[in-house]
Amino acid sequence: MKAAVFDFGETLLSEERAWGVWADWLGVTHQELFAALGATVEGRYPHRHALELCRPGFDLSRAFAEREAAGIPRHEELYDVYPDAVGALDRLRAAGVRVGFAGNQPAGAESSLAGLVQSGDLVATSAAWGVAKPDPAFFARIVAELDLPPAEIAYVGDRVDYDILPAAAAGMFTVHLRRGPWGIIQAAWPEASTADATAANLDEATTAILKGSDPSTLQTAV
């Protein structure tokens, strides 16, 4: 692999604290909201469905405005870098692999990657590009920005539907990360077998990328 591109949420960045703040805002327990997230993933609904399950009639736009007025940080401002992120990126760079970050995120979400990005890295969001996953155009843009054949680009993400399937269709080497609600639940979907490699953490994902010629040796059973 000549390049490795990572999704943001539940790949390099934990959203646990961000969702916990939503639970507090809704007046439900963290356990209840995470149960709603599980049902949302299994039912293949958008993120907001979990919030609607916790509060019928929930209005997302109104909630955004009320949270802002109350001084509550935006969802993406509450991300935390996973402990294994820095080491994984360092290994790739040391091996001569170019690093990239590309995901469905609003404007300004790039700041959540503070401490991870280095000069020459590709950093992109759906807001900046005007196109979002799983649109094939998003992955075509990654290929164009890196100026590499798709087969020489690895894409790492937690979602089978938004990360693995479209990246594979674009011809990229794909690593499904079993992390977070989507990563864990979607790993049981038949479509998950599309991934070239499955990893329980970023260290395993990095090893899969560096051994991309034989990904079958890195399938993990966890």
C-alpha positions in Angstrom: 0.0 0.0 0.0 1.2 3.5 -0.9 -1.4 5.3 1.2 -3.8 4.6 4.1 -6.9 6.7 4.6 -8.9 6.6 7.9 -12.4 7.5 8.8 -12.9 9.9 11.7 -15.5 8.7 14.2 -15.1 5.3 15.9 -12.0 4.7 13.9 -9.4 7.2 15.1 -11.8 9.1 17.4 -14.1 7.8 20.1 -17.6 9.2 20.1 -18.5 7.8 23.5 -18.3 11.1 25.4 -20.2 12.9 22.6 -23.1 10.4 22.8 -23.0 10.6 26.6 -23.6 14.3 26.4 -26.6 13.6 24.1 -27.9 11.2 26.7 -27.6 13.8 29.5 -29.3 16.4 27.2 -32.2 14.0 26.5 -32.6 13.0 30.2 -31.9 9.3 29.6 -29.2 7.1 30.9 -26.1 6.4 28.8 -27.1 2.8 28.7 -30.5 3.7 27.3 -29.0 5.8 24.5 -26.5 3.2 23.6 -29.2 0.6 23.4 -31.1 2.9 21.1 -27.9 3.3 19.0 -27.7 -0.5 18.7 -31.3 -0.7 17.5 -30.5 2.1 15.0 -27.5 0.3 13.6 -29.4 -3.0 13.3 -32.3 -1.4 11.6 -30.1 0.5 9.2 -31.5 3.9 10.2 -29.6 7.2 10.3 -28.0 8.4 13.5 -30.8 10.7 14.5 -33.2 7.7 14.9 -31.4 6.8 18.1 -32.3 10.2 19.5 -35.9 9.9 18.3 -36.2 6.6 20.0 -35.2 8.2 23.3 -37.5 11.2 22.8 -40.4 10.7 20.4 -41.0 13.8 18.4 -37.4 14.8 18.7 -36.4 17.8 16.5 -32.7 17.7 15.7 -32.4 21.2 14.3 -34.1 22.6 17.4 -31.8 20.5 19.7 -28.7 21.9 17.9 -29.9 25.4 18.5 -30.8 24.8 22.2 -27.5 23.0 22.9 -25.6 25.9 21.4 -27.5 28.4 23.4 -26.7 26.4 26.5 -23.0 26.4 25.7 -22.8 22.7 25.1 -20.1 21.8 22.6 -21.0 20.3 19.3 -20.9 16.5 18.9 -17.6 16.6 16.9 -16.0 18.8 19.5 -16.4 16.0 22.1 -14.5 13.4 20.2 -11.5 11.8 22.0 -8.5 10.3 20.2 -8.2 6.6 20.7 -5.1 5.5 22.6 -3.8 3.4 19.7 -4.2 6.1 17.0 -0.8 7.8 17.3 1.2 4.6 17.3 -0.6 3.2 14.3 -0.1 6.3 12.2 3.6 6.5 13.3 4.1 2.9 12.1 2.6 3.7 8.7 4.6 6.8 8.2 7.8 5.0 9.2 7.1 2.4 6.5 6.7 5.1 3.9 2.9 5.0 3.7 1.2 8.3 3.1 -1.6 8.9 5.7 -5.0 10.5 5.0 -8.2 11.3 7.0 -11.5 11.4 5.2 -15.0 11.1 6.6 -18.5 12.4 6.8 -18.1 15.4 9.1 -19.3 19.0 9.4 -17.2 22.0 8.8 -14.5 22.5 11.4 -14.3 18.8 12.4 -10.7 18.7 11.2 -9.8 20.2 14.6 -10.7 17.0 16.3 -7.6 15.4 14.6 -5.2 17.7 16.5 -2.0 15.9 17.3 -2.6 13.3 14.5 -2.1 15.3 11.3 1.3 15.9 9.9 2.5 18.0 6.9 1.6 16.2 3.7 -1.4 14.3 5.1 -4.7 14.3 3.2 -7.4 15.8 5.4 -10.9 15.9 4.0 -14.5 16.1 5.2 -17.8 15.7 3.4 -18.6 19.4 4.3 -15.5 20.6 2.6 -15.9 18.4 -0.5 -19.6 18.8 -0.9 -20.1 15.0 -1.2 -20.6 12.4 1.4 -20.1 8.7 1.9 -21.3 6.3 0.6 -21.4 8.2 -2.7 -18.8 6.8 -5.1 -17.7 10.4 -5.9 -16.3 10.7 -2.3 -14.0 7.8 -2.9 -13.1 8.9 -6.4 -12.1 12.2 -4.8 -9.8 10.4 -2.4 -8.1 8.6 -5.4 -7.8 11.9 -7.3 -6.3 13.8 -4.3 -3.7 11.1 -3.6 -3.0 10.6 -7.3 -2.5 6.8 -6.8 -4.1 3.7 -8.3 -7.0 2.7 -6.0 -5.4 -0.7 -5.4 -2.5 1.1 -3.7 -4.8 2.9 -1.3 -6.2 1.4 2.0 -9.3 2.7 3.6 -10.0 1.9 7.2 -13.4 2.4 8.8 -16.0 1.1 11.2 -19.0 1.0 8.9 -19.6 -1.7 6.4 -22.2 0.3 4.5 -20.5 3.7 4.4 -16.9 2.7 4.4 -16.1 -0.9 3.3 -18.6 -1.5 0.5 -18.0 1.8 -1.4 -14.3 1.8 -0.8 -14.1 -1.8 -2.2 -16.2 -0.8 -5.2 -13.7 2.0 -5.8 -11.0 -0.7 -6.0 -9.3 0.1 -2.6 -7.9 -2.3 -0.1 -10.4 -2.2 2.8 -10.0 -2.8 6.5 -13.1 -3.1 8.6 -12.5 -2.0 12.2 -14.7 -3.7 14.8 -15.0 -0.7 17.0 -18.0 1.3 18.2 -21.7 0.5 17.8 -21.6 0.3 13.9 -18.3 -1.6 13.8 -19.4 -4.3 16.2 -23.0 -4.8 15.0 -22.2 -4.5 11.2 -19.4 -7.1 11.6 -22.2 -9.7 11.7 -23.7 -8.5 8.4 -23.0 -10.8 5.4 -21.6 -7.8 3.5 -18.8 -7.5 6.1 -17.0 -10.4 4.3 -16.3 -7.9 1.5 -13.5 -6.4 3.6 -10.0 -7.4 2.7 -9.1 -7.5 6.4 -10.9 -7.2 9.7 -9.2 -5.7 12.8 -10.1 -5.3 16.4 -7.9 -2.2 16.9 -5.7 0.1 14.9 -2.6 -1.9 15.5 -4.1 -4.8 13.8 -5.4 -2.5 11.0 -2.0 -1.2 10.5 -0.5 -4.7 10.3 -3.1 -5.6 7.7 -2.2 -2.6 5.6 1.5 -3.3 5.8 0.8 -6.9 4.8 -1.8 -6.0 2.3 -0.6 -8.7 -0.1 -1.9 -11.4 2.2 -4.8 -9.9 4.2 -6.3 -13.3 5.0 -3.7 -13.9 7.6 -5.0 -10.9 9.6 -8.7 -11.7 9.9 -9.5 -11.5 13.6 -12.1 -13.4 15.5 -13.1 -11.3 18.5 
